[in-house]
Amino acid sequence: MAGAPGTPRVLRAMNDRAALDLLIAHGPLTRTRLGELTGLSKPTASQLLTRLEAAGLVRRTGSVTGRPGPSAQLYEIDPGIAHVAALAVDPEGITAQVADIAGTVTGEHRVRPEEGRGTAELVALAVDGALAAAGLDRTALHHTVIGTPGALDPRTGVLRYAPHLPGWQSRTLRGEITAALGTPVVIENDVNLAAVAEQHAGAAQGCGDYVLVWADEGVGAAVVLGGRLLRGATGGAGEIGYMPLPGAPLARGGDDATAGPDGGGGFQMLVSSSAVVALARSHGIAAGTASEALARAAELPGAGDDVFAELGRRLAVGLASVVAVVDPALVVLSGAVCRAGGERLRAMTEAELTGLALPRPELRLSAVEGRPILTGALRTALAAARETAFDTA
């Protein structure tokens, strides 16, 4: 932001940004209400809105009627001033969403890997499909965030801990995607993005020190301390699927895909979706997915109780190691396994953890509806785009 602190130009820019953030958070507001929320006088609020309207950042959108006196004009963010793309990558394909600056999703598209197509080309196809669904082209995009398993090593630019994603390990991949889309591109760990979603509109709202544990086909964690994501030297902070635990084979070979399912081992071999299916089968419960296995176990006394008890114990053993090191105030349980296990699994895990770790973090189930990875990617992309689009200095 240009200008010296405390100068009229800087103060105007600060007021502008505060007003824009309030319009995002509350929706259309009158001049009077915006003045009340910002603490600005009516004349100053009027000048601010006139300035933002002239800059093309806000627009008039009807008026408030049904009250004594003249109707009050409503103002809102002009949603078309910028758009962002959010993507989630998995071994079966890429899902892309496009949203306007207000956060409304206007288009979505999914592509599957195709023989002969490079990774950057597939990403562009997914984004172009979402843009077409929104009636837009690439010139509308301002920022792109991609959520993938594994983590981008900040030293080398190589995606690590994700050998099951062929084509994503190139050192030049981010540059190729940036060139293809024409926007800044962030490639972020998918579990970190789920944690962003949880902090924005889920179980971790208002909490600055928490761990999100993701148990699905893959197993990982996001560690948030002091409100900031902890990434580690190679971007691999939270790769707890590799964590050695009693009763599980050791993961050897690093990023080698032969080191175990998805290159994982340890904790992943105990609580991933495939591990839950195998656990249920060992108790005579046949199912094709973890969700089916736990749904059937919930209805079956005896064997089903044993499945929940063992899975709760396994989760608690892994959590105990994380809690002993990080000491978070909160642990959020997410991913297909935790969602399927629900409150029963959460309570059993909490009871087991009480006897294993001295810290006593609160355990909560994820409260994010829909697809948290896409939600987190969207929130991250919007935050970056607004920093640019809302800068009036």
C-alpha positions as CSV (number, residue, x, y, z in Angstrom):
1,M,0.0,0.0,0.0
2,A,1.5,3.3,-1.1
3,G,1.8,6.3,1.2
4,A,3.1,6.9,4.7
5,P,1.2,5.6,7.7
6,G,-1.4,8.0,9.0
7,T,-1.6,10.1,5.8
8,P,-5.1,10.8,4.5
9,R,-4.5,8.5,1.5
10,V,-3.6,5.6,3.7
11,L,-6.5,6.2,6.1
12,R,-8.9,6.4,3.1
13,A,-7.6,3.1,1.8
14,M,-8.0,1.5,5.2
15,N,-11.6,2.7,5.5
16,D,-12.2,1.5,2.0
17,R,-11.0,-2.0,2.8
18,A,-12.9,-2.1,6.0
19,A,-16.1,-1.2,4.2
20,L,-15.5,-3.7,1.4
21,D,-14.9,-6.5,3.9
22,L,-18.1,-5.6,5.7
23,L,-20.0,-5.7,2.4
24,I,-18.6,-9.2,1.8
25,A,-19.5,-10.4,5.3
26,H,-22.9,-8.8,5.6
27,G,-24.2,-8.5,2.0
28,P,-25.9,-5.3,0.8
29,L,-25.8,-2.5,3.3
30,T,-27.2,1.0,3.5
31,R,-25.0,4.0,3.9
32,T,-26.3,4.4,7.5
33,R,-25.7,0.8,8.4
34,L,-22.2,0.9,6.9
35,G,-21.4,4.0,8.9
36,E,-22.6,2.3,12.1
37,L,-20.4,-0.8,11.4
38,T,-17.3,1.2,10.5
39,G,-17.8,4.0,13.0
40,L,-17.6,6.6,10.2
41,S,-19.8,9.7,10.1
42,K,-22.7,9.8,7.6
43,P,-20.8,12.3,5.3
44,T,-17.6,10.2,5.4
45,A,-19.6,7.0,4.7
46,S,-21.3,8.7,1.8
47,Q,-17.9,9.9,0.4
48,L,-16.5,6.4,0.8
49,L,-19.4,4.8,-1.1
50,T,-19.2,7.4,-3.9
51,R,-15.5,6.7,-4.2
52,L,-15.9,2.9,-4.3
53,E,-18.8,3.2,-6.8
54,A,-16.7,5.4,-9.1
55,A,-13.9,2.8,-8.8
56,G,-16.3,0.1,-10.0
57,L,-15.9,-1.9,-6.7
58,V,-19.5,-1.4,-5.4
59,R,-22.9,-0.9,-7.0
60,R,-26.3,0.1,-6.0
61,T,-28.8,-2.8,-5.6
62,G,-32.3,-1.6,-4.8
63,S,-33.4,0.1,-1.6
64,V,-34.9,-0.6,1.8
65,T,-38.6,0.0,1.9
66,G,-41.4,-0.4,4.4
67,R,-39.8,2.1,6.9
68,P,-40.9,5.6,7.8
69,G,-39.2,8.3,5.7
70,P,-37.5,8.0,2.3
71,S,-36.2,4.6,1.2
72,A,-32.6,4.0,1.9
73,Q,-30.3,3.0,-1.0
74,L,-28.5,-0.4,-0.7
75,Y,-24.9,-1.0,-1.8
76,E,-23.1,-4.3,-2.5
77,I,-19.8,-5.5,-3.9
78,D,-19.8,-5.7,-7.7
79,P,-19.3,-9.5,-7.9
80,G,-17.9,-9.4,-11.4
81,I,-14.8,-7.3,-10.7
82,A,-12.7,-10.5,-10.3
83,H,-13.0,-14.3,-10.4
84,V,-10.9,-17.1,-8.9
85,A,-10.4,-20.7,-9.6
86,A,-10.3,-23.4,-6.9
87,L,-9.2,-27.0,-7.8
88,A,-9.0,-30.3,-5.9
89,V,-6.8,-33.1,-7.3
90,D,-7.2,-36.8,-6.6
91,P,-5.9,-39.9,-8.4
92,E,-9.1,-40.1,-10.5
93,G,-9.2,-36.6,-11.7
94,I,-9.3,-32.8,-11.1
95,T,-12.4,-30.8,-10.0
96,A,-12.4,-27.1,-10.7
97,Q,-14.7,-24.4,-9.4
98,V,-14.9,-20.8,-10.5
99,A,-16.3,-18.1,-8.1
100,D,-16.8,-14.4,-8.2
101,I,-15.1,-12.0,-5.8
102,A,-18.1,-12.3,-3.4
103,G,-17.5,-16.0,-3.1
104,T,-20.5,-17.3,-5.2
105,V,-19.6,-20.4,-7.2
106,T,-20.6,-19.8,-10.8
107,G,-19.2,-22.8,-12.6
108,E,-17.8,-26.3,-11.9
109,H,-16.1,-28.9,-14.1
110,R,-14.3,-32.2,-13.6
111,V,-11.8,-33.9,-15.9
112,R,-10.2,-37.3,-15.6
113,P,-6.7,-38.2,-16.6
114,E,-6.3,-38.7,-20.4
115,E,-3.6,-40.6,-22.2
116,G,-1.3,-38.2,-23.9
117,R,-2.3,-35.1,-22.0
118,G,0.1,-33.4,-19.6
119,T,-0.8,-32.2,-16.1
120,A,-0.8,-28.5,-16.9
121,E,-3.1,-29.2,-19.9
122,L,-5.5,-31.2,-17.7
123,V,-5.6,-28.4,-15.2
124,A,-6.4,-25.9,-18.0
125,L,-9.1,-28.1,-19.3
126,A,-10.7,-28.3,-15.8
127,V,-10.5,-24.6,-15.4
128,D,-11.8,-23.8,-18.9
129,G,-14.7,-26.1,-18.3
130,A,-15.7,-24.3,-15.1
131,L,-15.2,-21.0,-16.8
132,A,-17.5,-22.1,-19.7
133,A,-20.1,-23.2,-17.2
134,A,-20.0,-19.7,-15.7
135,G,-20.1,-18.0,-19.1
136,L,-16.5,-16.6,-18.7
137,D,-13.1,-17.0,-20.3
138,R,-9.6,-16.9,-18.8
139,T,-9.4,-13.1,-18.8
140,A,-11.9,-13.1,-15.9
141,L,-9.5,-15.0,-13.6
142,H,-7.3,-13.3,-11.1
143,H,-6.0,-16.1,-8.9
144,T,-5.9,-19.9,-8.8
145,V,-5.4,-22.3,-5.9
146,I,-4.9,-26.0,-6.3
147,G,-5.3,-28.6,-3.5
148,T,-3.3,-31.8,-3.9
149,P,-2.3,-34.7,-1.7
150,G,1.3,-34.3,-0.6
151,A,3.1,-31.0,-0.4
152,L,5.2,-28.7,-2.6
153,D,8.7,-28.6,-1.4
154,P,9.5,-24.8,-1.2
155,R,13.2,-25.5,-1.8
156,T,12.8,-27.5,-5.1
157,G,9.3,-26.9,-6.3
158,V,8.7,-30.6,-6.4
159,L,5.5,-32.2,-5.1
160,R,6.5,-34.7,-2.4
161,Y,4.6,-37.3,-0.4
162,A,2.3,-38.0,-3.3
163,P,3.8,-40.7,-5.6
164,H,0.3,-41.8,-6.5
165,L,-0.2,-38.6,-8.6
166,P,1.9,-39.3,-11.7
167,G,2.7,-36.2,-13.6
168,W,2.6,-33.9,-10.6
169,Q,6.3,-34.2,-9.6
170,S,7.9,-31.9,-12.2
171,R,10.0,-29.0,-10.9
172,T,8.5,-26.7,-13.6
173,L,4.8,-27.7,-13.1
174,R,3.7,-24.6,-11.2
175,G,5.3,-22.4,-13.9
176,E,3.6,-24.4,-16.6
177,I,0.2,-24.0,-15.0
178,T,0.8,-20.3,-14.4
179,A,1.7,-19.8,-18.0
180,A,-1.4,-21.8,-19.2
181,L,-3.9,-20.0,-17.0
182,G,-2.3,-16.5,-16.9
183,T,-2.9,-16.1,-13.2
184,P,-0.8,-16.5,-10.0
185,V,-1.0,-20.2,-9.0
186,V,-0.7,-21.7,-5.5
187,I,-0.4,-25.4,-5.1
188,E,-1.3,-26.3,-1.5
189,N,-1.7,-29.5,0.5
190,D,-5.3,-30.6,0.4
191,V,-5.5,-31.3,4.2
192,N,-4.2,-27.8,4.9
193,L,-7.0,-26.4,2.7
194,A,-9.5,-28.5,4.7
195,A,-8.2,-26.8,7.8
196,V,-8.6,-23.4,6.2
197,A,-12.3,-24.3,5.5
198,E,-12.8,-25.5,9.1
199,Q,-11.4,-22.2,10.4
200,H,-13.6,-20.1,8.1
201,A,-16.9,-21.8,8.6
202,G,-16.5,-25.0,10.6
203,A,-15.5,-26.5,13.9
204,A,-12.3,-24.4,14.3
205,Q,-13.8,-21.0,14.0
206,G,-12.2,-18.6,16.6
207,C,-9.5,-21.1,17.4
208,G,-5.8,-20.3,16.7
209,D,-4.2,-23.5,17.8
210,Y,-5.6,-26.7,16.4
211,V,-4.9,-29.8,14.5
212,L,-7.1,-31.2,11.7
213,V,-6.8,-34.9,11.3
214,W,-7.9,-36.2,7.9
215,A,-8.6,-40.0,7.6
216,D,-9.7,-41.0,4.1
217,E,-8.0,-43.0,1.3
218,G,-5.0,-41.1,2.6
219,V,-4.2,-39.9,6.1
220,G,-2.7,-36.6,7.0
221,A,-3.0,-33.6,9.4
222,A,-2.9,-29.8,9.2
223,V,-1.2,-28.1,12.1
224,V,-2.3,-24.5,12.9
225,L,-0.4,-22.6,15.6
226,G,-1.0,-19.0,16.4
227,G,-3.4,-18.8,13.6
228,R,-0.8,-19.9,11.0
229,L,-0.4,-23.1,9.1
230,L,2.8,-25.0,10.0
231,R,4.3,-26.3,6.8
232,G,7.8,-27.4,7.7
233,A,11.1,-27.2,5.9
234,T,10.0,-29.5,3.0
235,G,6.3,-28.7,3.2
236,G,5.7,-32.0,4.8
237,A,4.5,-30.9,8.3
238,G,1.4,-33.0,9.1
239,E,2.2,-36.0,6.9
240,I,1.2,-38.3,9.8
241,G,0.2,-41.1,7.5
242,Y,4.0,-42.0,7.5
243,M,4.1,-41.9,11.3
244,P,5.5,-45.2,12.8
245,L,3.0,-46.8,15.2
246,P,2.8,-50.2,17.0
247,G,0.9,-52.7,15.0
248,A,1.6,-51.1,11.6
249,P,4.3,-51.8,9.0
250,L,7.1,-49.2,8.7
251,A,7.0,-47.0,5.6
252,R,10.3,-47.1,3.9
253,G,11.5,-45.5,0.7
254,G,10.2,-42.0,1.1
255,D,8.4,-40.9,-2.0
256,D,8.7,-44.3,-3.6
257,A,5.2,-45.5,-4.6
258,T,6.1,-49.1,-3.5
259,A,6.4,-48.0,0.1
260,G,2.7,-48.9,0.7
261,P,-0.7,-47.7,-0.4
262,D,-0.3,-44.1,-1.8
263,G,3.3,-44.3,-0.6
264,G,2.1,-44.3,3.0
265,G,2.6,-46.6,6.0
266,G,2.4,-46.5,9.8
267,F,-0.7,-44.6,10.8
268,Q,-2.2,-44.7,7.3
269,M,-2.1,-48.5,7.4
270,L,-4.2,-48.4,10.6
271,V,-6.9,-45.8,10.0
272,S,-7.3,-45.1,6.2
273,S,-10.4,-46.1,4.3
274,S,-8.9,-49.4,3.1
275,A,-7.7,-50.2,6.6
276,V,-11.3,-49.7,8.0
277,V,-12.7,-52.0,5.3
278,A,-10.1,-54.6,6.3
279,L,-10.8,-54.1,10.0
280,A,-14.5,-54.6,9.4
281,R,-13.9,-57.7,7.3
282,S,-11.8,-59.2,10.1
283,H,-14.9,-59.0,12.2
284,G,-17.1,-60.6,9.6
285,I,-18.5,-57.4,8.2
286,A,-18.2,-57.2,4.4
287,A,-18.3,-53.7,2.7
288,G,-16.8,-52.0,-0.3
289,T,-16.0,-48.7,1.4
290,A,-15.2,-47.3,4.9
291,S,-18.6,-45.5,5.0
292,E,-20.5,-48.8,4.3
293,A,-18.3,-50.7,6.8
294,L,-19.0,-48.3,9.6
295,A,-22.7,-47.9,8.8
296,R,-23.1,-51.7,9.0
297,A,-20.9,-51.9,12.1
298,A,-23.2,-49.3,13.8
299,E,-26.2,-51.6,13.3
300,L,-24.5,-54.8,14.5
301,P,-24.0,-55.4,18.2
302,G,-20.9,-57.3,19.2
303,A,-18.7,-57.4,16.1
304,G,-19.8,-53.9,15.2
305,D,-18.9,-52.6,18.7
306,D,-15.5,-54.2,18.4
307,V,-14.9,-52.4,15.1
308,F,-15.6,-49.1,16.6
309,A,-13.6,-49.8,19.7
310,E,-10.5,-50.9,17.7
311,L,-10.8,-48.0,15.3
312,G,-11.1,-45.5,18.2
313,R,-8.1,-47.0,19.8
314,R,-6.0,-46.8,16.6
315,L,-7.0,-43.1,16.1
316,A,-6.2,-42.3,19.7
317,V,-2.7,-43.9,19.5
318,G,-1.8,-41.7,16.5
319,L,-3.4,-38.6,18.0
320,A,-1.5,-39.1,21.2
321,S,1.8,-38.7,19.4
322,V,0.6,-35.5,17.7
323,V,-0.9,-34.0,20.8
324,A,2.3,-34.7,22.8
325,V,4.4,-32.7,20.4
326,V,2.0,-29.9,19.4
327,D,-0.3,-29.5,22.4
328,P,-3.3,-28.0,20.5
329,A,-6.4,-26.7,22.1
330,L,-8.5,-28.5,19.6
331,V,-8.4,-31.5,17.3
332,V,-10.8,-31.6,14.4
333,L,-11.6,-35.1,12.9
334,S,-12.3,-35.0,9.2
335,G,-12.3,-37.1,6.1
336,A,-14.6,-40.0,5.0
337,V,-13.6,-42.3,7.9
338,C,-14.3,-39.7,10.6
339,R,-17.5,-38.5,9.0
340,A,-18.8,-42.1,8.7
341,G,-17.8,-42.9,12.3
342,G,-19.6,-39.8,13.5
343,E,-20.1,-38.9,17.2
344,R,-19.7,-42.5,18.3
345,L,-16.2,-42.8,16.9
346,R,-15.3,-39.3,18.2
347,A,-16.4,-40.2,21.7
348,M,-14.5,-43.5,21.7
349,T,-11.4,-41.8,20.4
350,E,-11.6,-39.1,23.0
351,A,-12.0,-41.7,25.8
352,E,-9.0,-43.6,24.6
353,L,-6.9,-40.5,24.2
354,T,-7.5,-39.4,27.7
355,G,-5.4,-42.2,29.0
356,L,-2.6,-41.8,26.5
357,A,-1.7,-38.1,26.5
358,L,-1.3,-35.5,29.2
359,P,-2.7,-32.6,27.2
360,R,-6.5,-32.8,26.9
361,P,-7.5,-31.1,23.7
362,E,-11.1,-30.9,22.8
363,L,-12.1,-33.3,20.0
364,R,-14.7,-32.1,17.4
365,L,-16.1,-33.6,14.2
366,S,-15.7,-31.5,11.1
367,A,-18.6,-29.0,10.7
368,V,-17.8,-28.1,7.0
369,E,-20.6,-29.2,4.6
370,G,-19.8,-30.4,1.2
371,R,-16.2,-30.7,0.0
372,P,-13.8,-29.0,2.4
373,I,-10.8,-29.2,0.2
374,L,-12.5,-27.2,-2.5
375,T,-13.9,-24.8,0.1
376,G,-10.5,-24.2,1.5
377,A,-9.0,-23.6,-1.9
378,L,-11.7,-21.2,-2.7
379,R,-11.2,-19.2,0.6
380,T,-7.5,-19.1,0.0
381,A,-7.9,-17.9,-3.6
382,L,-10.5,-15.2,-2.6
383,A,-8.3,-13.9,0.1
384,A,-5.4,-13.4,-2.4
385,A,-7.6,-11.9,-5.1
386,R,-9.3,-9.4,-2.6
387,E,-5.9,-8.2,-1.5
388,T,-5.3,-7.0,-5.0
389,A,-8.9,-6.1,-6.1
390,F,-9.7,-4.2,-3.0
391,D,-6.5,-2.1,-2.8
392,T,-7.6,1.5,-3.4
393,A,-4.4,3.2,-2.2
